[in-house]
Amino acid sequence: MKKPLHLNKYARDVIQGIKDTIDEQPYGKRNVNQLALDAGIGRNMLQQGFKLLFGSRVNEYQKIKRMEAATIILEEGHLTIQQVASKCGYRSQSSFTRAFKDIYNLTPSDWQNRDVSPSS
C-alpha cells in the first residue's frame, strides 16, 4: 500500500508559490521538471503535492489557466485565433484549438460566436 504524502510547511509554501506564479502569469507553459528544480523540490513531490493541495496535476492546472486567459482575449475580439494561440504559448493554432476544446467543448471560434445573451 502506498504511504500517504505528507507535505511539510516548506513544501506547501513552495508549491503554493508555483501555483501563484501560474495564476499571475498564465500564458507560459512551464516544464514541471524545471519548476521542481528551480523550487528545490523533487518532481514527484511537486506533482503529488500540487494534486493534494489543488486537486489537479501541474500541467492540467496550467492548461486550465491558459485557457481561462484565452477566453478573455477571445472575448475582447481584437486578435485572430492564431494570435491568441501564440500569445497563450502555443506553437500552432491546431494544438491551441485542441486544448481549448478539451476544456470548453467548443472551438475558440465557436466560443467567440456563441450566443451569450440572457435567455428570455
JOZI-V398889 format. One record per residue. N is the residue number from 1. RES is the residue in one small letter. D_LAST is the distance of its C-alpha to the last C-alpha in Angstrom with 2 decimals. Layout:
n: <N N>
res: <RES RES>
d_last: <D_LAST D_LAST>
//
This chain:
n: <1 2 3 4 5 6 7 8 9 10 11 12 13 14 15 16 17 18 19 20 21 22 23 24 25 26 27 28 29 30 31 32 33 34 35 36 37 38 39 40 41 42 43 44 45 46 47 48 49 50 51 52 53 54 55 56 57 58 59 60 61 62 63 64 65 66 67 68 69 70 71 72 73 74 75 76 77 78 79 80 81 82 83 84 85 86 87 88 89 90 91 92 93 94 95 96 97 98 99 100 101 102 103 104 105 106 107 108 109 110 111 112 113 114 115 116 117 118 119 120>
res: <m k k p l h l n k y a r d v i q g i k d t i d e q p y g k r n v n q l a l d a g i g r n m l q q g f k l l f g s r v n e y q k i k r m e a a t i i l e e g h l t i q q v a s k c g y r s q s s f t r a f k d i y n l t p s d w q n r d v s p s s>
d_last: <54.93 53.30 53.80 50.62 50.12 51.15 50.06 52.21 50.92 52.03 50.14 46.98 47.26 47.93 44.99 42.70 44.06 43.25 39.64 39.43 40.83 38.26 35.44 36.96 37.81 35.38 36.36 39.80 40.61 43.49 46.10 46.29 50.07 50.36 48.01 50.18 53.38 52.30 51.29 54.53 53.13 53.27 50.57 50.24 50.04 47.25 45.25 45.84 45.41 42.17 40.77 42.11 40.67 37.32 36.60 37.00 39.77 40.30 39.39 36.12 35.21 36.23 34.09 30.95 31.69 32.44 29.15 27.23 29.21 28.52 24.72 25.25 27.55 25.34 22.39 24.90 25.56 29.17 31.01 31.39 30.79 34.61 34.88 32.31 34.25 37.46 36.23 35.12 38.60 38.25 41.03 39.03 35.55 35.73 36.52 33.73 31.25 32.60 32.36 28.81 27.77 29.67 27.53 24.01 24.40 23.43 25.85 25.82 24.80 21.91 20.91 21.16 19.20 16.30 12.73 11.98 9.01 6.45 3.74 0.00>
//
